[in-house]
Amino acid sequence: MRYLHTMVRVHDLERSLHFYCDLLGLEEVYRKDNEKGRFTLVFLAAPDDVERAKETKSPMLELTYNWDPETYSGGRNFGHLAFRVENIYELCQKLKDNGVIINRPPRDGHMAFVRSPDNISIELLQEGEHLPPEEPWASMENIGTW
């Protein structure tokens, strides 16, 4: 058995690509438009996984965009996506500077939670050792749920 991908439905493909690619740093591996089914699939991978994803089609995140409007609920029921990051403070600052709410700040230099434009919970984990506590993160309170 091999893990392939996680699929999440998105309301606004461009807004979601901005979040996952421009802000989080994932890269588009491939996409498929299905005229008959009226949907677009976009497969993303973390930078260190792109070559493997191209060869084996895993591990990836699949964004499913249905062309006809639909209402999705229960983003929190999904659980969360988790990404190991090079510098949690730098990424959280970039996200914050771009209007993303840091729901669980990286007070411990190790873990943070944010939400995608479609309310999917995203866990960010510091690669390697925890970073030393740093302001403003160390004294930030949690916001909302994750």
N, C-alpha and C positions, 0 to 999 in steps of 0.2 A: 504494500500500500504506500502511496505517496501523496502528500498534500499538494493540491493544485492551485486553488484560489478561493477567495472569499468574494461574494457578490453583494453589492449594496445598490439599491435603487436610488436614483438622484432626480431631483425636480428640475434643476438648471445645470445642464452639462458644462457650460463654460464656467460658471461660478464654482462648480465642483472641481473642474480641472485646475482652476486658479488655486484653490485651496490645496488639493493633493499634490500638484506638480510645482507651482510657483512658490508656495509657502512651505509645504512639508518636504518637498524635494524629490518626490517620486517621478519616474519617467514613463512616458507612454511607450509601450512595447508594440501594440497594434490595436486597430479598431475595425469594427465590422458594422456596416449599416445594413439593415434588413428592411427593404421597402415593403415586402408583403406583410411582415409582422409589425411594421411601424415602430422599430426600435433601433437604437445604436448601442453597441457594446464597446467599451474602451478598457483595455487591459493595461494596468500599470504595475511597475516593479520598483523596489528600492534600488538606488544606484549600484550597490554591490551585488544585486541579484539580476541585473538586466541581461547579461550574457547568458546566464543559466536559463532565465525565463524565455529568451529567444529560442534556445535549443530544446528545452523540455516543456515549455508552456507552464512553468511553475518556478517559484511561488509568486503569485500575482494577486492584485486586487482588481476585480471586475466591476466597473461602473456600468449600470444598466440604465439607459435613458429611454423611457417610453415616450414616443412623439405625441400621443394623445394625453391630455391632462388626467392625472389620477391623484387620489389622496392616499398617502402612506402614513401610517401611525405606528407607534411602538418602537421608535428608534432605540429607546433604552432597553427594550426587550431583546434586542439583537445582542447585547453585551458590548464588546469593544474590539477595535483593531489595535494592535500594539506594534510600535516601531522602536528599534534601538537607534539612538541618535548620537552623533559625535560630540555635541556640546548642547546640553539641555537648556542652559541659560540663554545662549545665543539664539537657538530656535524659538524658545518661548518669547524672547524679545521681538524677533521678527514677526511672529504670529500676532503678538499684542499690538505692534506698530501698524499692522494691517487690519486691525479691528476685530481680531479673534479674541474671545473671552477665554482667559486661562481659568478654567473651573477649579482645578486643583493645582496650585502653583508648585514648582519644584523646590519647596522649602528644604528638603533633605539633599538636594543636589543629585537626586536619583530618579524621581518619578513625577510626572505631571499628567494632567488630563485636560483635553480640549474637546470641542465638538465641531463636526463638519457642518457645512451649510444645510445638510439634511438631518442634522441632529444625531449623527452617529458619534458615539463616544470613541475618542482616540487616546490611547495611553502612550506616552513618550517615556522611554527608559534610557538613562545615561549609559553609554557604552563604557565598559571597564569599571573602575572604582568610582564611587560617589564623588561628586565635586564638593569642595568645602562650601558650607552655607554662605550665601551671598545675598545682599540686599539688591533690589527691593523684595526679592523672592522669599527670603527667610521670614519676613514678618507679614506676608500677604495672607489674607483669609481665603477660604474656599468660597466660590461663587456658584450657586445653583447646584445641579447634580451632574454626575458623570457616570 
